[in-house]
Amino acid sequence: MRNWFKGGEPWIWMTAGAVALSLVSVYAVVWMTAAQGLGHWWPKPLVETTLTEADGSVKRLIGELRDKEEISLLRLRESGYDIKSDDQYTSRYLFKQGNRDVYGVDFKWIPTPLLGEFKYPKDVISIERHEWGSFFGHLKSIKENGQVIAEGAAAWPELQKRLARSSKLFDEILSIEKHDIGKVNYSLERLRLQQRKLELQGELTEEAKAAIDQERQTHDAEFAKLQARLDGLRAQNARDSVTAEIQDGQVIEIPFSKIADVIKPNDMSVMQKIGHYLHKLVEFIVDDPREANTEGGIFPAIFGTVMMVLLMSVMVTPLGIMAVVYMREYAKQGPLIQIIRISVNNLAGVPSIVYGVFGLGFFIYFLGGNIDALFFPEAHPAPVFGSPGILWSSLTLALLTLPVVIVATEEGLSRVPRSIREGSLALGATKAETLWRTVLPIASPAMMTGLILAVARAAGEVAPLMLVGVVKLAPSLPMDGNFPFLHLERKFMHLGFHIYDVGFQSPNVEAARPLVFATSLLLVIIIIVLNMFAIRLRNRLRERMRGLEGV
């Protein structure tokens, strides 16, 4: 046994066990996140049952059964429920009744003893609305300009046909609002700033003012034309409506302009459910959020996260490499350089929120404020770069991840054999040529390792971003079709902050909970994709330099 310990085999097994445990933990977290999040869009059956109130009255319920748990009867009685039972425990359901505009809440816990028989009628419909969440009820009729054109069995085919028409009109309206009108407004704002700049410079002549006014009139005419077209499309989309009976017997009329989708979950085949699920999953990735980020998609957050990470990578990689090259190859090794190395290592342990405070004070208030004073005086008092944006967020995270890149790059440079440098110099190369053509290519896998670690850290950071650029809902993306196309001064959405906002700031917690897991899974996938790309590049570089390992 003693020889076994001296041979080091126990430590090998302990290391292998630690690695296995780590992998199992990672896979368990990913599996739990996927299980909790990816099932959100699967069409759930709608239950129709009854609820016995405290006064003995019975009312109808229509909705989804989202969760079930065991609970003490004593606790229920203390909550005001009069349940006659000798059992100590019973169960209760989390019931999603929808129709938040009518009842005020989507979800409610209901004890099982108070519920009647569960029925699953095939004619009950689930309406996904652009506002107020889900609507559950029995389809009654389809109206056109207030007149009933289909009811009973004929209402469902007519609903599907008119929903397709309404969805097409809605997409056209959205395109005009976001792109066409947005482009006109952007051009008008640039004209206003141009005129203001000429005024400040004292160069606003009558000819220049007339040219600006003429161009403004052109944009105003274009805006009026777009607005008229928009009003016409809205009028067309407001033509049709659907009526449905909800659980308390009320007949509610809903315009098609407020409807995103309608399904009969109790009358869908497996293939129809799969098709609906895949459609909603794609919408989650490519659409904009709505309903306080608890519904719709998260495309702006995906775009903002990826763009911020790419900008951070472009900034931190050359900065870290140049710092290491100076400290390792040019600076005289002594106490000062040693202090710098220790300081860099200590920077890795600084809380991320401190970097956010520094970015807010230095980048935004000082640097951004001076940039506005020098280059954008016409925008005063509205800030341009003097407010949080994606540029300052990327720079802040570049500083945060800089120690990681420096340490990894320096380790790579230290592993380059001295003979390589001496051979290059002996062949007549200068020190700069030796570094550029020989040393740095050999150390490039280590540089990529530092970049991989930096990307993994930066993509998941939230605390500093809350101070330097991230917002709950961004009106526009940092990149669009308006010159100069890349708008580094704009605020942006981020998946990490989106998870925080939906999970802890949402007014509808139960509706938001599945989206927290789904967004978390997507963030992990994005980090994995970015890292896989970097790892592939590193491996290719490593294979190219493998022949020099034995030198």
C-alpha positions in Angstrom: 0.0 0.0 0.0 2.8 2.4 0.9 4.5 1.7 -2.4 1.2 2.3 -4.1 1.0 5.8 -2.6 4.6 6.5 -3.3 4.1 5.5 -7.0 1.6 8.4 -7.4 -1.3 6.2 -8.6 -3.8 7.6 -6.0 -3.3 11.1 -7.2 -3.8 10.0 -10.8 -7.1 8.4 -9.8 -8.1 11.4 -7.8 -7.4 13.7 -10.7 -9.3 11.5 -13.1 -12.2 11.4 -10.6 -12.2 15.2 -10.3 -12.2 15.6 -14.1 -15.1 13.1 -14.4 -17.1 14.8 -11.6 -16.6 18.2 -13.3 -17.8 16.9 -16.7 -20.8 15.3 -15.1 -21.7 18.5 -13.3 -21.4 20.5 -16.5 -23.5 18.1 -18.4 -26.1 18.0 -15.6 -26.4 21.8 -15.6 -26.8 21.9 -19.4 -29.3 19.1 -19.3 -31.3 20.7 -16.5 -31.3 24.1 -18.3 -32.4 22.4 -21.6 -35.1 20.4 -19.9 -36.6 23.4 -18.1 -36.3 25.8 -21.0 -36.8 23.9 -24.3 -40.2 22.5 -23.3 -41.7 26.0 -23.0 -42.9 26.1 -26.7 -44.4 22.6 -26.8 -48.3 23.0 -27.2 -49.8 22.1 -23.9 -53.3 20.7 -23.6 -56.0 23.0 -22.3 -58.0 21.7 -19.4 -61.6 22.6 -18.7 -62.7 22.0 -15.1 -64.6 23.5 -12.3 -63.6 25.3 -9.1 -65.6 25.3 -5.9 -65.3 28.7 -4.2 -65.4 29.3 -0.4 -69.1 30.3 -0.6 -70.0 27.0 -2.2 -70.4 28.5 -5.7 -68.9 26.6 -8.7 -67.3 28.4 -11.6 -65.7 27.1 -14.8 -61.9 27.1 -15.4 -60.1 26.9 -18.7 -56.3 26.8 -18.9 -53.0 24.9 -18.7 -51.7 22.8 -15.9 -48.1 24.0 -15.5 -47.0 22.5 -12.2 -48.0 20.3 -9.3 -46.8 20.0 -5.7 -47.6 18.5 -2.4 -48.7 20.9 0.3 -49.9 20.7 3.9 -53.6 21.0 4.5 -52.9 23.1 7.5 -51.1 25.6 5.4 -54.1 25.8 3.0 -56.6 26.3 5.8 -54.4 29.1 7.2 -54.6 30.7 3.7 -58.4 30.7 3.9 -59.3 27.5 2.1 -62.1 25.4 3.7 -61.0 21.9 2.8 -62.8 19.0 4.6 -60.3 16.2 4.8 -58.6 14.1 7.4 -55.4 13.8 5.4 -52.4 15.7 6.4 -51.2 16.6 2.9 -52.8 17.2 -0.4 -51.7 18.5 -3.8 -52.3 21.7 -5.7 -51.9 22.7 -9.3 -50.3 25.8 -10.8 -53.1 26.8 -13.2 -52.5 29.2 -16.1 -55.8 30.7 -16.9 -54.5 33.4 -19.3 -56.7 36.3 -20.1 -54.7 38.7 -18.0 -56.6 41.7 -19.3 -59.8 40.3 -17.8 -58.7 38.6 -14.6 -55.5 40.5 -13.7 -53.2 37.5 -13.3 -52.2 34.7 -15.5 -51.3 32.1 -12.9 -52.8 30.9 -9.7 -52.3 27.9 -7.4 -55.5 25.9 -6.8 -55.8 23.0 -4.4 -56.8 19.7 -6.0 -59.8 19.0 -3.7 -61.5 22.2 -5.0 -61.2 21.1 -8.6 -63.7 19.1 -10.5 -63.3 16.6 -13.3 -60.7 17.4 -16.0 -61.9 17.6 -19.5 -60.0 18.3 -22.7 -62.5 19.7 -25.3 -61.1 19.8 -28.8 -62.8 23.1 -29.8 -61.0 25.2 -27.1 -58.5 27.6 -28.6 -55.3 29.3 -27.4 -54.6 32.7 -28.8 -51.1 34.2 -28.5 -51.5 38.0 -28.5 -49.0 40.8 -29.1 -50.1 42.3 -25.8 -51.6 40.8 -22.6 -50.3 37.4 -23.1 -52.3 34.2 -23.8 -56.1 34.0 -24.3 -58.0 30.8 -23.7 -61.6 30.2 -24.7 -64.2 28.7 -27.1 -64.3 30.1 -30.6 -67.6 31.7 -31.4 -67.4 33.7 -34.6 -65.4 35.7 -37.1 -66.3 39.2 -37.9 -65.6 41.6 -40.8 -66.2 45.3 -40.1 -68.4 44.2 -37.2 -70.5 41.8 -39.2 -70.5 38.1 -38.5 -69.3 36.2 -41.5 -68.6 32.8 -40.0 -69.5 30.9 -36.8 -69.7 27.5 -35.4 -67.8 24.8 -37.4 -67.1 27.3 -40.2 -65.3 29.8 -37.9 -62.0 27.8 -37.6 -61.1 27.6 -41.3 -62.0 31.2 -41.7 -59.9 32.2 -38.7 -56.8 30.5 -40.2 -57.3 32.2 -43.6 -57.8 35.7 -42.1 -54.9 35.2 -39.6 -52.5 34.5 -42.5 -53.7 37.8 -44.1 -53.4 39.7 -40.8 -49.9 38.3 -40.1 -48.7 39.4 -43.6 -50.1 42.9 -42.9 -48.5 43.0 -39.5 -45.1 42.2 -40.8 -45.4 44.9 -43.5 -46.5 47.4 -40.9 -43.5 46.4 -38.7 -41.1 46.7 -41.6 -42.3 50.2 -42.4 -42.1 51.3 -38.8 -38.7 49.9 -38.1 -36.9 50.3 -41.4 -38.5 52.9 -43.7 -39.7 55.4 -41.2 -36.7 54.8 -39.0 -34.4 55.6 -41.9 -36.3 58.9 -42.6 -36.2 59.9 -38.9 -32.4 59.1 -38.9 -31.9 61.3 -41.9 -33.9 64.2 -40.4 -31.9 64.0 -37.2 -28.7 64.2 -39.2 -30.0 67.3 -41.0 -30.8 68.9 -37.7 -27.3 68.2 -36.4 -25.8 69.4 -39.6 -27.6 72.7 -39.4 -26.7 73.1 -35.8 -23.1 72.5 -36.6 -23.1 75.2 -39.3 -24.7 77.6 -36.8 -22.0 77.0 -34.2 -19.3 77.4 -36.8 -20.9 80.6 -38.2 -21.1 79.0 -41.7 -24.9 78.8 -41.9 -25.4 80.8 -45.1 -28.7 81.4 -46.8 -27.7 78.9 -49.5 -26.7 76.2 -47.0 -30.0 76.8 -45.1 -32.0 76.6 -48.3 -30.3 73.4 -49.3 -31.0 71.8 -45.9 -34.6 73.0 -45.9 -35.1 71.5 -49.4 -33.7 68.2 -48.3 -35.8 68.3 -45.2 -38.9 68.9 -47.2 -38.0 65.9 -49.4 -37.8 63.7 -46.3 -41.0 65.2 -44.8 -42.8 64.3 -48.0 -41.4 60.8 -47.9 -42.5 60.5 -44.3 -46.0 61.7 -45.1 -46.2 59.1 -47.9 -45.0 56.3 -45.5 -47.4 57.4 -42.8 -50.4 57.4 -45.2 -49.4 53.9 -46.3 -49.0 52.9 -42.7 -52.5 54.2 -41.8 -54.0 52.3 -44.7 -52.4 49.1 -43.7 -53.5 49.5 -40.1 -57.1 50.2 -41.3 -56.9 47.0 -43.4 -55.6 45.0 -40.4 -58.3 46.3 -38.1 -61.0 45.0 -40.4 -61.4 41.5 -39.0 -61.9 40.3 -35.4 -62.6 37.1 -33.6 -65.1 36.4 -30.7 -64.6 33.8 -28.1 -66.3 32.7 -24.9 -64.0 32.7 -21.8 -64.4 30.6 -18.7 -66.9 32.9 -16.9 -69.2 33.0 -19.9 -68.1 36.4 -21.3 -67.8 36.8 -25.0 -64.7 38.7 -25.8 -63.9 40.3 -29.2 -60.3 40.4 -30.2 -59.0 42.2 -33.4 -56.8 40.2 -35.6 -54.2 43.1 -35.4 -53.5 42.0 -31.8 -53.2 38.3 -32.6 -49.8 36.6 -33.2 -50.9 33.0 -33.5 -53.9 30.7 -32.8 -53.9 27.0 -32.2 -56.2 24.2 -31.0 -53.8 22.3 -28.7 -56.3 19.6 -27.9 -56.9 18.9 -31.6 -53.3 18.8 -32.9 -51.5 15.7 -34.1 -48.0 14.9 -33.1 -46.6 16.3 -36.4 -48.6 19.5 -36.0 -47.2 19.9 -32.5 -43.6 19.3 -33.7 -44.1 21.9 -36.5 -45.6 24.4 -34.1 -42.7 23.8 -31.7 -40.0 24.3 -34.3 -41.7 27.5 -35.6 -41.8 29.0 -32.1 -38.2 28.0 -31.4 -37.1 29.9 -34.6 -39.2 32.9 -33.5 -37.5 32.9 -30.2 -34.1 33.2 -31.9 -35.0 35.7 -34.7 -37.8 37.9 -33.3 -37.8 40.9 -31.0 -39.0 40.6 -27.4 -42.3 41.9 -26.1 -44.5 41.9 -23.0 -41.6 43.1 -20.7 -39.3 40.5 -22.4 -41.4 37.6 -21.2 -42.6 36.8 -24.7 -41.4 37.0 -28.2 -37.7 36.5 -29.2 -34.3 37.6 -28.1 -32.5 38.4 -31.3 -31.3 41.9 -30.2 -29.7 40.3 -27.2 -28.0 37.6 -29.3 -26.7 40.2 -31.7 -25.5 42.5 -29.0 -23.7 39.7 -27.1 -21.9 38.4 -30.2 -21.0 41.9 -31.4 -19.7 43.0 -28.0 -17.5 39.9 -27.7 -16.1 40.4 -31.1 -15.3 44.0 -30.5 -13.7 43.1 -27.1 -11.6 40.4 -28.8 -10.4 42.9 -31.5 -9.4 45.3 -28.7 -7.9 43.0 -26.1 -5.8 40.7 -28.3 -3.4 43.2 -29.8 -3.2 45.2 -26.6 -2.3 42.2 -24.5 0.2 40.9 -27.1 2.0 44.3 -27.3 2.2 44.6 -23.5 3.7 41.1 -23.2 6.2 41.7 -26.1 7.5 44.8 -24.4 7.7 43.2 -21.0 9.3 40.0 -22.2 11.4 41.0 -25.1 12.4 44.7 -24.8 12.1 45.8 -21.1 15.0 45.3 -18.8 14.1 42.6 -16.3 14.2 44.0 -12.8 12.1 44.9 -9.8 9.9 47.3 -11.9 8.9 44.6 -14.4 8.3 42.2 -11.6 6.0 44.6 -9.9 4.1 45.1 -13.1 3.7 41.3 -13.5 2.4 41.0 -9.9 0.0 43.9 -10.6 -1.3 42.3 -13.7 -2.0 39.0 -11.9 -3.8 41.0 -9.1 -6.0 42.7 -11.7 -7.5 39.3 -12.5 -8.9 39.2 -8.9 -10.5 42.6 -9.0 -14.4 42.4 -8.8 -16.0 43.0 -12.2 -18.2 45.7 -10.9 -15.1 47.8 -10.1 -14.3 47.7 -13.8 -17.8 48.9 -14.5 -17.3 51.9 -12.2 -14.0 52.7 -13.8 -15.5 52.4 -17.3 -18.3 54.7 -16.3 -16.0 57.3 -14.8 -13.1 57.2 -17.3 -14.5 56.0 -20.6 -17.9 57.6 -20.5 -17.7 60.7 -18.4 -14.1 61.7 -19.1 -13.2 60.3 -22.5 -16.7 60.2 -24.0 -17.5 63.7 -22.7 -14.3 65.2 -24.2 -15.0 63.4 -27.5 -18.5 65.0 -27.6 -17.1 68.5 -26.7 -14.4 68.2 -29.5 -16.3 66.4 -32.3 -20.0 66.6 -31.6 -20.8 70.0 -30.1 -23.9 70.3 -32.2 -25.5 67.4 -30.3 -25.2 69.3 -26.9 -26.8 68.8 -24.4 -27.7 65.3 -25.7 -24.6 63.1 -25.4 -23.2 61.0 -28.2 -20.2 59.1 -26.9 -20.7 60.7 -23.5 -23.3 58.1 -22.6 -23.1 54.3 -22.1 -22.7 52.4 -25.4 -21.4 49.2 -26.9 -17.9 50.8 -27.5 -17.4 51.6 -23.9 -18.8 48.2 -22.8 -16.3 46.4 -25.1 -13.4 48.5 -23.8 -14.4 47.8 -20.2 -14.5 44.1 -20.8 -11.2 44.3 -22.7 -9.6 45.7 -19.6 -11.3 43.1 -17.5 -10.0 40.2 -19.6 -6.6 41.8 -20.3 -4.8 40.0 -17.4 -5.9 36.6 -18.8 -4.5 37.4 -22.3 -1.3 38.8 -20.9 -0.6 35.8 -18.6 -1.4 33.2 -21.4 0.7 35.1 -24.0 3.7 35.5 -21.7 3.6 31.8 -20.9 3.6 31.1 -24.6 6.6 33.4 -25.3 8.5 31.9 -22.4 8.2 28.4 -23.9 9.8 29.4 -27.2 13.3 28.0 -27.1 16.2 30.4 -27.0 17.8 28.6 -29.9 15.0 29.7 -32.2 15.8 33.4 -31.4 19.5 32.9 -31.8 19.2 31.0 -35.0 17.1 33.8 -36.5 19.5 36.5 -35.4 22.4 34.5 -36.7 20.8 34.3 -40.2 20.8 38.1 -40.3 17.2 38.9 -39.1 16.6 41.9 -36.9 15.0 41.5 -33.5 11.7 42.9 -34.8 11.8 40.4 -37.7 12.6 37.6 -35.3 9.7 38.5 -33.2 7.2 39.0 -36.0 8.2 36.0 -38.3 9.4 33.4 -35.8 8.6 33.9 -32.1 5.0 35.2 -32.3 3.9 32.5 -34.8 5.3 29.8 -32.5 3.5 31.4 -29.5 0.3 31.9 -31.3 -1.5 28.8 -29.8 -0.9 30.3 -26.4 -2.3 33.6 -27.5 -5.4 31.9 -28.8 -5.7 30.1 -25.4 -5.8 33.5 -23.7 -8.4 34.7 -26.2 -10.5 31.6 -25.5 -10.5 32.3 -21.8 -11.2 36.0 -22.4 -14.2 35.3 -24.6 -15.6 32.8 -22.1 -15.3 35.3 -19.3 -16.5 38.4 -21.2 -19.6 36.7 -22.7 -21.0 35.9 -19.3 -20.3 39.2 -17.5 -23.2 41.3 -16.5 -22.3 43.5 -13.6 -20.0 46.0 -15.4 -22.3 46.1 -18.4 -25.1 47.5 -16.3 -23.1 50.6 -15.9 -21.5 51.1 -19.3 -24.1 50.3 -22.0 -26.5 47.4 -21.6 -30.3 48.1 -21.5 -33.5 46.2 -21.0 -34.8 47.0 -24.5 -32.7 48.6 -27.2 -34.7 50.7 -29.8 -32.3 49.8 -32.5 -29.3 47.5 -33.2 -25.7 48.8 -33.1 -25.5 47.9 -36.8 -28.0 48.8 -39.4 -28.4 50.2 -43.0 -27.9 53.8 -42.0 -24.5 55.5 -42.6 -22.0 54.9 -41.0 -23.7 51.5 -40.6 -21.8 50.6 -37.4 -23.0 52.8 -34.5 -20.6 52.2 -31.6 -22.3 54.9 -29.5 -25.6 53.0 -29.2 -26.8 51.0 -26.3 -27.4 47.3 -26.7 -29.0 44.2 -25.3 -27.1 41.4 -23.7 -28.1 37.8 -23.0 -26.7 37.8 -19.5 -28.5 41.0 -18.5 -31.6 39.6 -20.3 -31.5 36.6 -18.0 -31.2 38.9 -14.9 -34.0 41.2 -16.1 -36.5 38.4 -17.0 -35.7 36.3 -13.9 -35.7 39.0 -11.2 -37.3 42.1 -12.7 -40.3 40.7 -14.5 -43.8 41.4 -13.3 -44.9 38.0 -14.4 -42.5 35.6 -12.7 -44.2 32.3 -13.7 -44.4 33.3 -17.4 -40.8 34.4 -17.4 -39.3 31.3 -15.6 -39.0 29.1 -18.7 -37.4 31.9 -20.7 -34.7 32.3 -18.1 -33.6 28.7 -18.7 -34.0 28.9 -22.5 -31.9 32.1 -22.6 -29.3 30.6 -20.3 -29.0 27.6 -22.6 -28.6 29.8 -25.6 -25.9 31.9 -23.9 -24.0 28.7 -23.1 -24.3 27.6 -26.8 -23.0 30.9 -28.1 -20.0 30.7 -25.8 -19.3 27.2 -26.9 -19.6 28.1 -30.6 -17.2 31.1 -30.1 -14.8 29.0 -28.2 -14.9 26.1 -30.7 -14.0 28.5 -33.5 -11.1 29.8 -31.5 -10.0 26.3 -30.4 -10.1 25.1 -34.0 -7.9 28.0 -35.1 -5.5 27.3 -32.2 -5.2 23.7 -33.1 -4.4 24.5 -36.7 -1.7 26.9 -35.5 -0.4 24.3 -33.1 -0.1 21.7 -35.9 1.8 24.1 -38.1 4.3 24.7 -35.3 4.6 21.1 -34.0 7.8 20.5 -35.9 9.6 23.1 -33.8 8.8 21.6 -30.5 11.9 19.5 -30.3 14.3 22.3 -31.3 
